[in-house]
Amino acid sequence: MSSLFDIAIVGAGAAGLTGAIFAARAQPSRRIVLLDGAAKLGAKILVAGGGRCNVTHDVVDETAYAGSSRNAIRKVLRRFDVAQTVAWFREMGVELKREETGKLFPTTDSARTVLDALIGAAKAAGVRLEYPRRVETIERGDEGFVLRGARGEFRARKVVLATGGKSLPKSGSDGHGYALVQALGHTITPRVFPALVPLILPDGHFLRGLSGISTEAMLTVHSGTGKPVMRMTGSLLCTHFGLSGPVALDISRYYTDAVLDDPSSYLTANWLPDLSSAAFEDYVLTHPKEGIYRFLHERLPERLARSLLDVAGTVAGEVFGTLTREQRRSLVETVTALNVPIAGDRGYTYAEVTAGGVPLSELRLETMESRVCPGLHLCGEICDVDGRIGGYNFQWAWSSGYVVGVSV
C-alpha cells in the first residue's frame, strides 16, 4: 500500500515549484510530494527568454492578460505582486535586473540560476521530488485522492494540478492535464490554441524573402467588416516562414481568436507605426518634392523599403508630387495598412503559452481551490489565463502558485 501524503503536486514547472515551496514553508510538518513526468525538470524555464529566463516585468497588471475575466486575474496577481516576486528571488539568492523593455532577468543572464534556486528551495523546505513520474489518472479515494501512473501510485489528501497547457510539448506540457482535470469534474474552454506563436505567411510572399529584417511595426487584427479588434506595436521580425518577434507573438492569440469567431478576419501591418494612414497621406500631399525612397529608407531597412515600393507599384527615384491619385493611395495602403495574409501558425511546438484552459470562474480565487472538487487546487498555465510576452506568464505562475501554496 502506498503511503499517504498531505499534498501531491502534479507538474514541477514554475507554478508547481512555487506552490510546493510556499506550501512546505507554511506547514513544515506536512508531507508534500512533487510529481513530474519529465526526466529532467524545468525545460520551459531553461528555454525561456532565450535561455536567460525573463522572470517577470517591472509593471504587471491584469491588462496584460487574456482568457478569464480581468477582475479575476487581478485578484490573484495582487496577492503576490512584482515587488514580492523580486524579494522572494533575492531571498533564494537570485538577483534580478531590469532591462530597457521593463523585463526582469537574473543578473547571471542564465535561466539555470532560476531553476536551481527553485529546486533548491523546494528541497530545503522538505518537498519530496519524484521524476520521471507521469501521473496518468487521478481519482477520488477514501482519504482524498489516488494518483496512478506506470511507476505506481500515490495517495494524497489534497492535489494541486500545475500541469501546464499544450505549449512546448517536449517539456511535458502535452495537454494531459486537461484530461486529468476534466475527469475530476472541471470544464475546459471551448477554445484551446497556441498563443505567443510565430505566424506563417503563404509560400512566395515577399516578406518571407526579407528573412532577418527586424523593424518597429504596428499590427492590427480586423474583423471581416474591417473593424479593428486589437492593435499592437513592437519589434517585428521577418523570417523564412513568415512573421516573428515580440509584436507578432503578442498579436497571434488575438488573430487566431478573431478568425475562429469570423473566418474573414484579417491582419494588417503599418510599417510607420507613428503615422496613421491619414497622416502619411497628408505628408505625401504636403511634401511633393521629397523623394519617396529617401523618405522610406530613412525610417526602414533598405530591403524592406524597396520591397514596399515594388508592391505599391512605385519607382524608387520618384518624388511624392509625381504620384497619381491611385499610386498615392496604393503607396499609403502598402506602407501603413498592408494586408498580411496569414496561412497559419507554427503550432504548440513553437508557442510560448497556451490560450484557453480551466476558467477561473470554476475556482475559489482566494485559494485557487476547485468549486466542483474540494481538495483540488489549480495554478499556472492550466488555467484560462495567458499573458503577453515579457515575463507576464511567469508572473502568473509565481502569483497563482503562491496563492495555492499558502492556502492548500
Secondary structure by P-SEA (a helix, b strand, c coil): cbbbbcbbbccccaaaaaaaaaaaaacccbbbbbbbcccccccccccccccccccccccccccccccccaaaaaaaaaaccaaaaaaaaaaacbbbbbccccccccccccaaaaaaaaaaaaaaabbbbbccccccccccccccbbbbcccccccccbbbbcccccccccccccaaaaaaaaaaccccccbbbbccbbbbbcccccccccccbbbbbbbbbbccccccccccccbbbbcccccccaaaaaaaaaaaaaaaaccccbbbbcccccccaaaaaaaaaacccccaaaaaaacccaaaaaaaaaaaccccccccccccaaaaaaaaaaacccccccccccccccccccccccccccccccccccccccccccccccccccccccaaaaaaaaaaaaaaaacc
